[in-house]
Amino acid sequence: MDHLDGNVLAGPTTDLFAFEPTTAQGQCRSCADIAALGQAMVYGQPMGFVARCRNCDNVLLVVVEHAGQKSLNMRGLRWLRVADPVEHNRI
Ligand SMILES: [Zn+2]
């Protein structure tokens, strides 16, 4: 099967990575709770933030800031649902 260069992802993912994080909904990989990220319990660290599930305390995501760069780990989320910005702006 032929494949495309990864640069083709720029179109469909640009909106995805420019979402409003507090209203995006995610499912906890541990307990299956579904909630907006704004409902997570967030703990600050010297180098970033840890967001934990409101229901079971599982680590949903970690943001680390170091040397002028940010890293995002979302292994505690089964999925993240982002509203379509075009549809969202119509409301
Ligand atoms: Zn959970």
PDB file of the backbone (N, CA, C, O) and the ligand in Angstrom, with CONECT records:
HET     ZN  A 101       1
ATOM      1  N   MET A   1       0.842  -1.175   0.000  1.00  0.00           N
ATOM      2  CA  MET A   1       0.000   0.000   0.000  1.00  0.00           C
ATOM      3  C   MET A   1       0.887   1.238   0.000  1.00  0.00           C
ATOM      4  O   MET A   1       1.838   1.334   0.775  1.00  0.00           O
ATOM      5  N   ASP A   2       0.565   2.179  -0.874  1.00  0.00           N
ATOM      6  CA  ASP A   2       1.323   3.435  -0.914  1.00  0.00           C
ATOM      7  C   ASP A   2       1.018   4.261   0.332  1.00  0.00           C
ATOM      8  O   ASP A   2      -0.067   4.176   0.907  1.00  0.00           O
ATOM      9  N   HIS A   3       1.986   5.045   0.725  1.00  0.00           N
ATOM     10  CA  HIS A   3       1.750   5.934   1.866  1.00  0.00           C
ATOM     11  C   HIS A   3       2.088   7.361   1.482  1.00  0.00           C
ATOM     12  O   HIS A   3       2.792   7.611   0.504  1.00  0.00           O
ATOM     13  N   LEU A   4       1.577   8.286   2.268  1.00  0.00           N
ATOM     14  CA  LEU A   4       1.827   9.700   2.061  1.00  0.00           C
ATOM     15  C   LEU A   4       2.895  10.161   3.040  1.00  0.00           C
ATOM     16  O   LEU A   4       3.118   9.528   4.072  1.00  0.00           O
ATOM     17  N   ASP A   5       3.543  11.250   2.717  1.00  0.00           N
ATOM     18  CA  ASP A   5       4.490  11.896   3.617  1.00  0.00           C
ATOM     19  C   ASP A   5       3.732  12.419   4.834  1.00  0.00           C
ATOM     20  O   ASP A   5       2.596  12.872   4.692  1.00  0.00           O
ATOM     21  N   GLY A   6       4.321  12.371   6.011  1.00  0.00           N
ATOM     22  CA  GLY A   6       3.680  12.824   7.240  1.00  0.00           C
ATOM     23  C   GLY A   6       3.277  14.290   7.207  1.00  0.00           C
ATOM     24  O   GLY A   6       2.455  14.724   8.015  1.00  0.00           O
ATOM     25  N   ASN A   7       3.839  15.048   6.294  1.00  0.00           N
ATOM     26  CA  ASN A   7       3.467  16.464   6.201  1.00  0.00           C
ATOM     27  C   ASN A   7       2.004  16.649   5.836  1.00  0.00           C
ATOM     28  O   ASN A   7       1.438  17.713   6.083  1.00  0.00           O
ATOM     29  N   VAL A   8       1.380  15.628   5.250  1.00  0.00           N
ATOM     30  CA  VAL A   8      -0.033  15.728   4.890  1.00  0.00           C
ATOM     31  C   VAL A   8      -0.905  15.865   6.148  1.00  0.00           C
ATOM     32  O   VAL A   8      -2.058  16.287   6.056  1.00  0.00           O
ATOM     33  N   LEU A   9      -0.367  15.516   7.304  1.00  0.00           N
ATOM     34  CA  LEU A   9      -1.120  15.626   8.552  1.00  0.00           C
ATOM     35  C   LEU A   9      -1.318  17.073   8.996  1.00  0.00           C
ATOM     36  O   LEU A   9      -2.150  17.342   9.863  1.00  0.00           O
ATOM     37  N   ALA A  10      -0.579  17.992   8.425  1.00  0.00           N
ATOM     38  CA  ALA A  10      -0.686  19.397   8.837  1.00  0.00           C
ATOM     39  C   ALA A  10      -2.125  19.894   8.716  1.00  0.00           C
ATOM     40  O   ALA A  10      -2.599  20.605   9.602  1.00  0.00           O
ATOM     41  N   GLY A  11      -2.819  19.543   7.659  1.00  0.00           N
ATOM     42  CA  GLY A  11      -4.192  20.015   7.466  1.00  0.00           C
ATOM     43  C   GLY A  11      -5.149  19.510   8.532  1.00  0.00           C
ATOM     44  O   GLY A  11      -5.743  20.316   9.248  1.00  0.00           O
ATOM     45  N   PRO A  12      -5.315  18.200   8.658  1.00  0.00           N
ATOM     46  CA  PRO A  12      -6.304  17.704   9.614  1.00  0.00           C
ATOM     47  C   PRO A  12      -5.909  17.829  11.077  1.00  0.00           C
ATOM     48  O   PRO A  12      -6.778  17.739  11.944  1.00  0.00           O
ATOM     49  N   THR A  13      -4.646  18.032  11.382  1.00  0.00           N
ATOM     50  CA  THR A  13      -4.268  18.097  12.797  1.00  0.00           C
ATOM     51  C   THR A  13      -4.032  19.509  13.313  1.00  0.00           C
ATOM     52  O   THR A  13      -3.939  19.712  14.523  1.00  0.00           O
ATOM     53  N   THR A  14      -3.934  20.485  12.421  1.00  0.00           N
ATOM     54  CA  THR A  14      -3.693  21.850  12.886  1.00  0.00           C
ATOM     55  C   THR A  14      -4.794  22.300  13.838  1.00  0.00           C
ATOM     56  O   THR A  14      -4.505  22.834  14.909  1.00  0.00           O
ATOM     57  N   ASP A  15      -6.050  22.090  13.463  1.00  0.00           N
ATOM     58  CA  ASP A  15      -7.150  22.455  14.351  1.00  0.00           C
ATOM     59  C   ASP A  15      -7.154  21.598  15.605  1.00  0.00           C
ATOM     60  O   ASP A  15      -7.483  22.075  16.691  1.00  0.00           O
ATOM     61  N   LEU A  16      -6.790  20.342  15.452  1.00  0.00           N
ATOM     62  CA  LEU A  16      -6.799  19.431  16.589  1.00  0.00           C
ATOM     63  C   LEU A  16      -5.830  19.887  17.668  1.00  0.00           C
ATOM     64  O   LEU A  16      -6.137  19.797  18.857  1.00  0.00           O
ATOM     65  N   PHE A  17      -4.669  20.372  17.266  1.00  0.00           N
ATOM     66  CA  PHE A  17      -3.677  20.773  18.253  1.00  0.00           C
ATOM     67  C   PHE A  17      -3.825  22.219  18.690  1.00  0.00           C
ATOM     68  O   PHE A  17      -2.999  22.722  19.451  1.00  0.00           O
ATOM     69  N   ALA A  18      -4.860  22.894  18.222  1.00  0.00           N
ATOM     70  CA  ALA A  18      -5.132  24.268  18.647  1.00  0.00           C
ATOM     71  C   ALA A  18      -6.460  24.313  19.387  1.00  0.00           C
ATOM     72  O   ALA A  18      -7.230  25.261  19.234  1.00  0.00           O
ATOM     73  N   PHE A  19      -6.726  23.294  20.183  1.00  0.00           N
ATOM     74  CA  PHE A  19      -8.018  23.198  20.864  1.00  0.00           C
ATOM     75  C   PHE A  19      -7.994  23.884  22.215  1.00  0.00           C
ATOM     76  O   PHE A  19      -6.937  24.181  22.772  1.00  0.00           O
ATOM     77  N   GLU A  20      -9.194  24.127  22.725  1.00  0.00           N
ATOM     78  CA  GLU A  20      -9.352  24.674  24.070  1.00  0.00           C
ATOM     79  C   GLU A  20      -9.260  23.497  25.055  1.00  0.00           C
ATOM     80  O   GLU A  20     -10.182  22.685  25.131  1.00  0.00           O
ATOM     81  N   PRO A  21      -8.168  23.402  25.800  1.00  0.00           N
ATOM     82  CA  PRO A  21      -7.960  22.216  26.621  1.00  0.00           C
ATOM     83  C   PRO A  21      -8.940  22.065  27.771  1.00  0.00           C
ATOM     84  O   PRO A  21      -9.205  20.939  28.193  1.00  0.00           O
ATOM     85  N   THR A  22      -9.476  23.130  28.284  1.00  0.00           N
ATOM     86  CA  THR A  22     -10.350  22.986  29.448  1.00  0.00           C
ATOM     87  C   THR A  22     -11.698  22.372  29.091  1.00  0.00           C
ATOM     88  O   THR A  22     -12.344  21.764  29.945  1.00  0.00           O
ATOM     89  N   THR A  23     -12.131  22.524  27.842  1.00  0.00           N
ATOM     90  CA  THR A  23     -13.426  21.966  27.453  1.00  0.00           C
ATOM     91  C   THR A  23     -13.291  20.646  26.704  1.00  0.00           C
ATOM     92  O   THR A  23     -14.289  19.958  26.492  1.00  0.00           O
ATOM     93  N   ALA A  24     -12.082  20.280  26.301  1.00  0.00           N
ATOM     94  CA  ALA A  24     -11.874  19.000  25.626  1.00  0.00           C
ATOM     95  C   ALA A  24     -12.213  17.874  26.599  1.00  0.00           C
ATOM     96  O   ALA A  24     -11.859  17.940  27.776  1.00  0.00           O
ATOM     97  N   GLN A  25     -12.898  16.842  26.108  1.00  0.00           N
ATOM     98  CA  GLN A  25     -13.263  15.737  26.969  1.00  0.00           C
ATOM     99  C   GLN A  25     -12.322  14.569  26.743  1.00  0.00           C
ATOM    100  O   GLN A  25     -11.891  14.305  25.620  1.00  0.00           O
ATOM    101  N   GLY A  26     -12.011  13.877  27.823  1.00  0.00           N
ATOM    102  CA  GLY A  26     -11.154  12.716  27.723  1.00  0.00           C
ATOM    103  C   GLY A  26     -11.685  11.581  28.569  1.00  0.00           C
ATOM    104  O   GLY A  26     -12.450  11.781  29.512  1.00  0.00           O
ATOM    105  N   GLN A  27     -11.252  10.364  28.201  1.00  0.00           N
ATOM    106  CA  GLN A  27     -11.635   9.192  28.994  1.00  0.00           C
ATOM    107  C   GLN A  27     -10.420   8.651  29.713  1.00  0.00           C
ATOM    108  O   GLN A  27      -9.375   8.420  29.105  1.00  0.00           O
ATOM    109  N   CYS A  28     -10.562   8.452  31.004  1.00  0.00           N
ATOM    110  CA  CYS A  28      -9.489   7.899  31.825  1.00  0.00           C
ATOM    111  C   CYS A  28      -9.225   6.451  31.412  1.00  0.00           C
ATOM    112  O   CYS A  28     -10.150   5.646  31.303  1.00  0.00           O
ATOM    113  N   ARG A  29      -7.961   6.137  31.186  1.00  0.00           N
ATOM    114  CA  ARG A  29      -7.593   4.780  30.796  1.00  0.00           C
ATOM    115  C   ARG A  29      -7.780   3.780  31.946  1.00  0.00           C
ATOM    116  O   ARG A  29      -7.927   2.583  31.703  1.00  0.00           O
ATOM    117  N   SER A  30      -7.774   4.253  33.164  1.00  0.00           N
ATOM    118  CA  SER A  30      -7.870   3.378  34.320  1.00  0.00           C
ATOM    119  C   SER A  30      -9.307   3.046  34.709  1.00  0.00           C
ATOM    120  O   SER A  30      -9.632   1.874  34.904  1.00  0.00           O
ATOM    121  N   CYS A  31     -10.189   4.069  34.829  1.00  0.00           N
ATOM    122  CA  CYS A  31     -11.540   3.832  35.344  1.00  0.00           C
ATOM    123  C   CYS A  31     -12.636   4.121  34.330  1.00  0.00           C
ATOM    124  O   CYS A  31     -13.812   3.907  34.622  1.00  0.00           O
ATOM    125  N   ALA A  32     -12.278   4.600  33.146  1.00  0.00           N
ATOM    126  CA  ALA A  32     -13.217   4.891  32.058  1.00  0.00           C
ATOM    127  C   ALA A  32     -14.094   6.112  32.315  1.00  0.00           C
ATOM    128  O   ALA A  32     -15.055   6.342  31.581  1.00  0.00           O
ATOM    129  N   ASP A  33     -13.781   6.897  33.343  1.00  0.00           N
ATOM    130  CA  ASP A  33     -14.529   8.134  33.592  1.00  0.00           C
ATOM    131  C   ASP A  33     -14.314   9.077  32.404  1.00  0.00           C
ATOM    132  O   ASP A  33     -13.206   9.198  31.883  1.00  0.00           O
ATOM    133  N   ILE A  34     -15.384   9.733  31.993  1.00  0.00           N
ATOM    134  CA  ILE A  34     -15.309  10.715  30.909  1.00  0.00           C
ATOM    135  C   ILE A  34     -15.595  12.079  31.492  1.00  0.00           C
ATOM    136  O   ILE A  34     -16.622  12.284  32.140  1.00  0.00           O
ATOM    137  N   ALA A  35     -14.679  13.023  31.261  1.00  0.00           N
ATOM    138  CA  ALA A  35     -14.838  14.368  31.818  1.00  0.00           C
ATOM    139  C   ALA A  35     -14.033  15.365  31.005  1.00  0.00           C
ATOM    140  O   ALA A  35     -13.101  15.006  30.284  1.00  0.00           O
ATOM    141  N   ALA A  36     -14.416  16.624  31.140  1.00  0.00           N
ATOM    142  CA  ALA A  36     -13.627  17.693  30.536  1.00  0.00           C
ATOM    143  C   ALA A  36     -12.298  17.803  31.291  1.00  0.00           C
ATOM    144  O   ALA A  36     -12.244  17.565  32.498  1.00  0.00           O
ATOM    145  N   LEU A  37     -11.243  18.159  30.587  1.00  0.00           N
ATOM    146  CA  LEU A  37      -9.940  18.282  31.250  1.00  0.00           C
ATOM    147  C   LEU A  37      -9.986  19.340  32.345  1.00  0.00           C
ATOM    148  O   LEU A  37      -9.213  19.287  33.302  1.00  0.00           O
ATOM    149  N   GLY A  38     -10.882  20.287  32.204  1.00  0.00           N
ATOM    150  CA  GLY A  38     -11.033  21.317  33.221  1.00  0.00           C
ATOM    151  C   GLY A  38     -11.497  20.768  34.565  1.00  0.00           C
ATOM    152  O   GLY A  38     -11.416  21.468  35.575  1.00  0.00           O
ATOM    153  N   GLN A  39     -11.979  19.532  34.594  1.00  0.00           N
ATOM    154  CA  GLN A  39     -12.431  18.910  35.832  1.00  0.00           C
ATOM    155  C   GLN A  39     -11.355  18.042  36.473  1.00  0.00           C
ATOM    156  O   GLN A  39     -11.566  17.477  37.546  1.00  0.00           O
ATOM    157  N   ALA A  40     -10.207  17.935  35.818  1.00  0.00           N
ATOM    158  CA  ALA A  40      -9.118  17.122  36.372  1.00  0.00           C
ATOM    159  C   ALA A  40      -8.523  17.812  37.597  1.00  0.00           C
ATOM    160  O   ALA A  40      -8.681  19.019  37.784  1.00  0.00           O
ATOM    161  N   MET A  41      -7.840  17.032  38.425  1.00  0.00           N
ATOM    162  CA  MET A  41      -7.113  17.574  39.578  1.00  0.00           C
ATOM    163  C   MET A  41      -5.675  17.797  39.111  1.00  0.00           C
ATOM    164  O   MET A  41      -4.976  16.849  38.756  1.00  0.00           O
ATOM    165  N   VAL A  42      -5.247  19.041  39.114  1.00  0.00           N
ATOM    166  CA  VAL A  42      -3.937  19.383  38.552  1.00  0.00           C
ATOM    167  C   VAL A  42      -2.987  19.784  39.673  1.00  0.00           C
ATOM    168  O   VAL A  42      -3.324  20.569  40.560  1.00  0.00           O
ATOM    169  N   TYR A  43      -1.785  19.214  39.599  1.00  0.00           N
ATOM    170  CA  TYR A  43      -0.750  19.505  40.570  1.00  0.00           C
ATOM    171  C   TYR A  43       0.431  20.118  39.843  1.00  0.00           C
ATOM    172  O   TYR A  43       0.901  19.579  38.841  1.00  0.00           O
ATOM    173  N   GLY A  44       0.915  21.260  40.355  1.00  0.00           N
ATOM    174  CA  GLY A  44       2.051  21.936  39.739  1.00  0.00           C
ATOM    175  C   GLY A  44       3.346  21.341  40.227  1.00  0.00           C
ATOM    176  O   GLY A  44       3.454  20.920  41.378  1.00  0.00           O
ATOM    177  N   GLN A  45       4.320  21.306  39.359  1.00  0.00           N
ATOM    178  CA  GLN A  45       5.654  20.847  39.703  1.00  0.00           C
ATOM    179  C   GLN A  45       6.614  21.949  39.284  1.00  0.00           C
ATOM    180  O   GLN A  45       6.236  22.847  38.531  1.00  0.00           O
ATOM    181  N   PRO A  46       7.830  21.892  39.755  1.00  0.00           N
ATOM    182  CA  PRO A  46       8.781  22.918  39.319  1.00  0.00           C
ATOM    183  C   PRO A  46       8.949  22.970  37.798  1.00  0.00           C
ATOM    184  O   PRO A  46       9.205  24.038  37.241  1.00  0.00           O
ATOM    185  N   MET A  47       8.808  21.836  37.133  1.00  0.00           N
ATOM    186  CA  MET A  47       9.056  21.819  35.687  1.00  0.00           C
ATOM    187  C   MET A  47       7.800  21.615  34.859  1.00  0.00           C
ATOM    188  O   MET A  47       7.896  21.502  33.637  1.00  0.00           O
ATOM    189  N   GLY A  48       6.610  21.562  35.484  1.00  0.00           N
ATOM    190  CA  GLY A  48       5.414  21.346  34.686  1.00  0.00           C
ATOM    191  C   GLY A  48       4.200  21.027  35.531  1.00  0.00           C
ATOM    192  O   GLY A  48       4.101  21.432  36.689  1.00  0.00           O
ATOM    193  N   PHE A  49       3.269  20.288  34.925  1.00  0.00           N
ATOM    194  CA  PHE A  49       2.002  19.985  35.589  1.00  0.00           C
ATOM    195  C   PHE A  49       1.622  18.521  35.393  1.00  0.00           C
ATOM    196  O   PHE A  49       1.942  17.902  34.378  1.00  0.00           O
ATOM    197  N   VAL A  50       0.929  17.992  36.397  1.00  0.00           N
ATOM    198  CA  VAL A  50       0.375  16.643  36.330  1.00  0.00           C
ATOM    199  C   VAL A  50      -1.124  16.762  36.527  1.00  0.00           C
ATOM    200  O   VAL A  50      -1.569  17.339  37.519  1.00  0.00           O
ATOM    201  N   ALA A  51      -1.920  16.222  35.592  1.00  0.00           N
ATOM    202  CA  ALA A  51      -3.374  16.216  35.710  1.00  0.00           C
ATOM    203  C   ALA A  51      -3.825  14.811  36.050  1.00  0.00           C
ATOM    204  O   ALA A  51      -3.513  13.859  35.335  1.00  0.00           O
ATOM    205  N   ARG A  52      -4.568  14.682  37.155  1.00  0.00           N
ATOM    206  CA  ARG A  52      -5.041  13.376  37.618  1.00  0.00           C
ATOM    207  C   ARG A  52      -6.549  13.273  37.484  1.00  0.00           C
ATOM    208  O   ARG A  52      -7.265  14.271  37.574  1.00  0.00           O
ATOM    209  N   CYS A  53      -7.019  12.060  37.269  1.00  0.00           N
ATOM    210  CA  CYS A  53      -8.446  11.766  37.144  1.00  0.00           C
ATOM    211  C   CYS A  53      -9.190  12.180  38.417  1.00  0.00           C
ATOM    212  O   CYS A  53      -8.754  11.901  39.534  1.00  0.00           O
ATOM    213  N   ARG A  54     -10.311  12.846  38.217  1.00  0.00           N
ATOM    214  CA  ARG A  54     -11.131  13.279  39.356  1.00  0.00           C
ATOM    215  C   ARG A  54     -11.759  12.103  40.094  1.00  0.00           C
ATOM    216  O   ARG A  54     -12.170  12.236  41.247  1.00  0.00           O
ATOM    217  N   ASN A  55     -11.833  10.954  39.431  1.00  0.00           N
ATOM    218  CA  ASN A  55     -12.524   9.797  39.996  1.00  0.00           C
ATOM    219  C   ASN A  55     -11.591   8.777  40.641  1.00  0.00           C
ATOM    220  O   ASN A  55     -11.914   8.238  41.699  1.00  0.00           O
ATOM    221  N   CYS A  56     -10.435   8.500  40.023  1.00  0.00           N
ATOM    222  CA  CYS A  56      -9.573   7.420  40.531  1.00  0.00           C
ATOM    223  C   CYS A  56      -8.127   7.841  40.768  1.00  0.00           C
ATOM    224  O   CYS A  56      -7.310   7.014  41.173  1.00  0.00           O
ATOM    225  N   ASP A  57      -7.796   9.098  40.528  1.00  0.00           N
ATOM    226  CA  ASP A  57      -6.457   9.631  40.786  1.00  0.00           C
ATOM    227  C   ASP A  57      -5.399   9.171  39.773  1.00  0.00           C
ATOM    228  O   ASP A  57      -4.216   9.469  39.943  1.00  0.00           O
ATOM    229  N   ASN A  58      -5.810   8.451  38.728  1.00  0.00           N
ATOM    230  CA  ASN A  58      -4.869   8.051  37.684  1.00  0.00           C
ATOM    231  C   ASN A  58      -4.248   9.297  37.039  1.00  0.00           C
ATOM    232  O   ASN A  58      -4.926  10.310  36.868  1.00  0.00           O
ATOM    233  N   VAL A  59      -2.980   9.223  36.687  1.00  0.00           N
ATOM    234  CA  VAL A  59      -2.342  10.341  35.980  1.00  0.00           C
ATOM    235  C   VAL A  59      -2.854  10.347  34.544  1.00  0.00           C
ATOM    236  O   VAL A  59      -2.586   9.422  33.777  1.00  0.00           O
ATOM    237  N   LEU A  60      -3.594  11.400  34.187  1.00  0.00           N
ATOM    238  CA  LEU A  60      -4.147  11.516  32.840  1.00  0.00           C
ATOM    239  C   LEU A  60      -3.119  12.059  31.869  1.00  0.00           C
ATOM    240  O   LEU A  60      -2.910  11.502  30.791  1.00  0.00           O
ATOM    241  N   LEU A  61      -2.490  13.133  32.251  1.00  0.00           N
ATOM    242  CA  LEU A  61      -1.477  13.729  31.374  1.00  0.00           C
ATOM    243  C   LEU A  61      -0.456  14.495  32.190  1.00  0.00           C
ATOM    244  O   LEU A  61      -0.710  14.934  33.311  1.00  0.00           O
ATOM    245  N   VAL A  62       0.725  14.639  31.570  1.00  0.00           N
ATOM    246  CA  VAL A  62       1.830  15.355  32.193  1.00  0.00           C
ATOM    247  C   VAL A  62       2.388  16.332  31.171  1.00  0.00           C
ATOM    248  O   VAL A  62       2.652  15.973  30.024  1.00  0.00           O
ATOM    249  N   VAL A  63       2.560  17.563  31.604  1.00  0.00           N
ATOM    250  CA  VAL A  63       3.201  18.578  30.760  1.00  0.00           C
ATOM    251  C   VAL A  63       4.510  18.955  31.444  1.00  0.00           C
ATOM    252  O   VAL A  63       4.518  19.373  32.602  1.00  0.00           O
ATOM    253  N   VAL A  64       5.611  18.804  30.722  1.00  0.00           N
ATOM    254  CA  VAL A  64       6.931  19.127  31.260  1.00  0.00           C
ATOM    255  C   VAL A  64       7.529  20.247  30.435  1.00  0.00           C
ATOM    256  O   VAL A  64       7.539  20.204  29.205  1.00  0.00           O
ATOM    257  N   GLU A  65       8.024  21.248  31.137  1.00  0.00           N
ATOM    258  CA  GLU A  65       8.687  22.366  30.469  1.00  0.00           C
ATOM    259  C   GLU A  65      10.167  22.317  30.822  1.00  0.00           C
ATOM    260  O   GLU A  65      10.533  22.301  31.998  1.00  0.00           O
ATOM    261  N   HIS A  66      11.015  22.292  29.800  1.00  0.00           N
ATOM    262  CA  HIS A  66      12.453  22.217  30.052  1.00  0.00           C
ATOM    263  C   HIS A  66      13.210  22.794  28.862  1.00  0.00           C
ATOM    264  O   HIS A  66      12.921  22.471  27.710  1.00  0.00           O
ATOM    265  N   ALA A  67      14.148  23.621  29.147  1.00  0.00           N
ATOM    266  CA  ALA A  67      15.035  24.195  28.132  1.00  0.00           C
ATOM    267  C   ALA A  67      14.250  24.841  26.982  1.00  0.00           C
ATOM    268  O   ALA A  67      14.602  24.689  25.812  1.00  0.00           O
ATOM    269  N   GLY A  68      13.190  25.557  27.336  1.00  0.00           N
ATOM    270  CA  GLY A  68      12.430  26.267  26.325  1.00  0.00           C
ATOM    271  C   GLY A  68      11.520  25.394  25.480  1.00  0.00           C
ATOM    272  O   GLY A  68      10.997  25.844  24.460  1.00  0.00           O
ATOM    273  N   GLN A  69      11.327  24.139  25.900  1.00  0.00           N
ATOM    274  CA  GLN A  69      10.455  23.243  25.154  1.00  0.00           C
ATOM    275  C   GLN A  69       9.434  22.625  26.103  1.00  0.00           C
ATOM    276  O   GLN A  69       9.673  22.511  27.305  1.00  0.00           O
ATOM    277  N   LYS A  70       8.306  22.233  25.550  1.00  0.00           N
ATOM    278  CA  LYS A  70       7.275  21.569  26.340  1.00  0.00           C
ATOM    279  C   LYS A  70       7.040  20.181  25.774  1.00  0.00           C
ATOM    280  O   LYS A  70       6.991  19.980  24.560  1.00  0.00           O
ATOM    281  N   SER A  71       6.897  19.231  26.682  1.00  0.00           N
ATOM    282  CA  SER A  71       6.583  17.852  26.297  1.00  0.00           C
ATOM    283  C   SER A  71       5.242  17.476  26.921  1.00  0.00           C
ATOM    284  O   SER A  71       4.946  17.852  28.055  1.00  0.00           O
ATOM    285  N   LEU A  72       4.448  16.740  26.176  1.00  0.00           N
ATOM    286  CA  LEU A  72       3.133  16.323  26.638  1.00  0.00           C
ATOM    287  C   LEU A  72       3.038  14.811  26.584  1.00  0.00           C
ATOM    288  O   LEU A  72       3.271  14.202  25.540  1.00  0.00           O
ATOM    289  N   ASN A  73       2.691  14.201  27.725  1.00  0.00           N
ATOM    290  CA  ASN A  73       2.459  12.762  27.785  1.00  0.00           C
ATOM    291  C   ASN A  73       1.000  12.557  28.189  1.00  0.00           C
ATOM    292  O   ASN A  73       0.571  13.045  29.235  1.00  0.00           O
ATOM    293  N   MET A  74       0.245  11.842  27.371  1.00  0.00           N
ATOM    294  CA  MET A  74      -1.180  11.633  27.638  1.00  0.00           C
ATOM    295  C   MET A  74      -1.500  10.151  27.780  1.00  0.00           C
ATOM    296  O   MET A  74      -2.598   9.723  27.423  1.00  0.00           O
ATOM    297  N   ARG A  75      -0.564   9.363  28.295  1.00  0.00           N
ATOM    298  CA  ARG A  75      -0.776   7.914  28.331  1.00  0.00           C
ATOM    299  C   ARG A  75      -1.895   7.503  29.274  1.00  0.00           C
ATOM    300  O   ARG A  75      -2.381   6.376  29.177  1.00  0.00           O
ATOM    301  N   GLY A  76      -2.318   8.364  30.171  1.00  0.00           N
ATOM    302  CA  GLY A  76      -3.400   8.030  31.087  1.00  0.00           C
ATOM    303  C   GLY A  76      -4.777   8.253  30.501  1.00  0.00           C
ATOM    304  O   GLY A  76      -5.783   7.930  31.133  1.00  0.00           O
ATOM    305  N   LEU A  77      -4.834   8.805  29.292  1.00  0.00           N
ATOM    306  CA  LEU A  77      -6.101   9.017  28.607  1.00  0.00           C
ATOM    307  C   LEU A  77      -6.299   7.943  27.552  1.00  0.00           C
ATOM    308  O   LEU A  77      -5.382   7.621  26.797  1.00  0.00           O
ATOM    309  N   ARG A  78      -7.501   7.394  27.507  1.00  0.00           N
ATOM    310  CA  ARG A  78      -7.831   6.441  26.443  1.00  0.00           C
ATOM    311  C   ARG A  78      -8.026   7.204  25.137  1.00  0.00           C
ATOM    312  O   ARG A  78      -7.594   6.763  24.071  1.00  0.00           O
ATOM    313  N   TRP A  79      -8.684   8.356  25.243  1.00  0.00           N
ATOM    314  CA  TRP A  79      -8.887   9.214  24.087  1.00  0.00           C
ATOM    315  C   TRP A  79      -9.162  10.629  24.550  1.00  0.00           C
ATOM    316  O   TRP A  79      -9.492  10.858  25.713  1.00  0.00           O
ATOM    317  N   LEU A  80      -9.025  11.571  23.644  1.00  0.00           N
ATOM    318  CA  LEU A  80      -9.305  12.978  23.894  1.00  0.00           C
ATOM    319  C   LEU A  80     -10.213  13.458  22.774  1.00  0.00           C
ATOM    320  O   LEU A  80      -9.884  13.294  21.600  1.00  0.00           O
ATOM    321  N   ARG A  81     -11.344  14.046  23.117  1.00  0.00           N
ATOM    322  CA  ARG A  81     -12.310  14.514  22.127  1.00  0.00           C
ATOM    323  C   ARG A  81     -12.295  16.035  22.107  1.00  0.00           C
ATOM    324  O   ARG A  81     -12.520  16.695  23.121  1.00  0.00           O
ATOM    325  N   VAL A  82     -12.022  16.571  20.920  1.00  0.00           N
ATOM    326  CA  VAL A  82     -11.913  18.015  20.752  1.00  0.00           C
ATOM    327  C   VAL A  82     -13.047  18.486  19.861  1.00  0.00           C
ATOM    328  O   VAL A  82     -13.296  17.913  18.801  1.00  0.00           O
ATOM    329  N   ALA A  83     -13.734  19.538  20.299  1.00  0.00           N
ATOM    330  CA  ALA A  83     -14.827  20.082  19.493  1.00  0.00           C
ATOM    331  C   ALA A  83     -14.275  20.652  18.191  1.00  0.00           C
ATOM    332  O   ALA A  83     -13.209  21.267  18.170  1.00  0.00           O
ATOM    333  N   ASP A  84     -15.013  20.438  17.111  1.00  0.00           N
ATOM    334  CA  ASP A  84     -14.643  21.015  15.825  1.00  0.00           C
ATOM    335  C   ASP A  84     -14.701  22.532  15.949  1.00  0.00           C
ATOM    336  O   ASP A  84     -15.773  23.071  16.223  1.00  0.00           O
ATOM    337  N   PRO A  85     -13.590  23.245  15.759  1.00  0.00           N
ATOM    338  CA  PRO A  85     -13.604  24.692  15.972  1.00  0.00           C
ATOM    339  C   PRO A  85     -14.597  25.410  15.061  1.00  0.00           C
ATOM    340  O   PRO A  85     -15.134  26.450  15.441  1.00  0.00           O
ATOM    341  N   VAL A  86     -14.846  24.882  13.885  1.00  0.00           N
ATOM    342  CA  VAL A  86     -15.811  25.516  12.979  1.00  0.00           C
ATOM    343  C   VAL A  86     -17.209  25.378  13.560  1.00  0.00           C
ATOM    344  O   VAL A  86     -17.969  26.346  13.610  1.00  0.00           O
ATOM    345  N   GLU A  87     -17.546  24.159  14.004  1.00  0.00           N
ATOM    346  CA  GLU A  87     -18.862  23.941  14.604  1.00  0.00           C
ATOM    347  C   GLU A  87     -18.987  24.708  15.916  1.00  0.00           C
ATOM    348  O   GLU A  87     -20.045  25.258  16.219  1.00  0.00           O
ATOM    349  N   HIS A  88     -17.900  24.744  16.696  1.00  0.00           N
ATOM    350  CA  HIS A  88     -17.933  25.411  17.996  1.00  0.00           C
ATOM    351  C   HIS A  88     -18.188  26.909  17.825  1.00  0.00           C
ATOM    352  O   HIS A  88     -18.904  27.503  18.630  1.00  0.00           O
ATOM    353  N   ASN A  89     -17.621  27.521  16.800  1.00  0.00           N
ATOM    354  CA  ASN A  89     -17.766  28.961  16.589  1.00  0.00           C
ATOM    355  C   ASN A  89     -19.170  29.330  16.083  1.00  0.00           C
ATOM    356  O   ASN A  89     -19.558  30.496  16.154  1.00  0.00           O
ATOM    357  N   ARG A  90     -19.921  28.370  15.582  1.00  0.00           N
ATOM    358  CA  ARG A  90     -21.271  28.655  15.091  1.00  0.00           C
ATOM    359  C   ARG A  90     -22.262  28.831  16.239  1.00  0.00           C
ATOM    360  O   ARG A  90     -23.323  29.432  16.068  1.00  0.00           O
ATOM    361  N   ILE A  91     -21.909  28.304  17.405  1.00  0.00           N
ATOM    362  CA  ILE A  91     -22.856  28.350  18.534  1.00  0.00           C
ATOM    363  C   ILE A  91     -22.898  29.751  19.116  1.00  0.00           C
ATOM    364  O   ILE A  91     -23.632  30.000  20.072  1.00  0.00           O
TER     365      ILE A  91
HETATM  366 ZN    ZN A 101      -9.995   7.463  36.407  1.00  0.00          ZN2+
END
